[in-house]
Amino acid sequence: MSDMNKQTINFTLNGKSVSAEIEIHWTLVDLLQRGFDLYGARQSCGQGLCGCCTVVFNDKPVSGCLTLAALVDGGTISTIENGEEELDPVQEAFIEAGAFQCGFCTPGFVLMTRELIAQNPDPSEEDIRVFLTGNLCRCGTYPQIIEAVKTAAARMRTTAHVPV
């Protein structure tokens, strides 16, 4: 490329091989929003402290506001917009429990809940609180979030559902 401020990267996004021309200073949130019109990961604190920008990079949750887009070259990204038509048990449980008000933080909580259940299929309330510490809900729906996580975990244990 002739423009030294741009770079082409190739990666897998929600199960599809994609390519994108990025500016070298773009974060993962910039890439998803500007390059693919995906707005589930949201810029909020800009310091990796609130969880609103959570995405899954190479099977691990990361702060999309702190991860440079160039680093995902050759990797795999999964977002809340994973291309599935139906809701998964975590999403269903969040809706049923009313575990959101404004919804700004919900994608990050859902992705982290999937990761928690993958690591610990039967989390205690303390396990849930500790694991989700990096996610903040400004509306204060924490009791409903904990209820949603417990419900999703129980359903996934009984149906042998594998987290997405």
C-alpha positions, 0 to 999 in steps of 0.5 A: 500500500502506498499510504503508510497510515493504512494497512490491509488485514485478513481475519475471520469475523463471526465465522466468515473470512473477511478483509479490511483496509484499516487506519493504523491507529484504529481500535477493534471497535473502530474496525467493527463499526467503520469497516463492518457496521457492527455496533454491539461493541461500544466505545464508552470509557476508552480505558478497558474498565467498563466492558461495553466494548467486549468482543471475543478475539481468538476465543478470549474476551478482550476490550475492543477499545484497547485492542489495535485492529492491526493485531487481529490480522490472521485471527478470529473475532466473534461479536454479539452480532454472531450471525445467528438467527435465533437467540441463545440461552444466555440472550433468552435469560437476559430478556426474561430476567429484564437484565438490562434497561438501556442495553448499552452494556448488555452485549459485553455482559452476554459475551462475558456470561458465555465465557463464564459458563464455558469455564464454569457451567455451575457458577455460584453468585460469588463466581458470577460477581467476580467474573463480571467485575470488569463489566459495568451497568450504569442502570444498576440491573445487577440483581437481574444480571445475576439471575439471568446468568444463573438461569442461562447456566442452568438451562445450558447444563440441562440441555447440553448447549455449547456456548457460542 
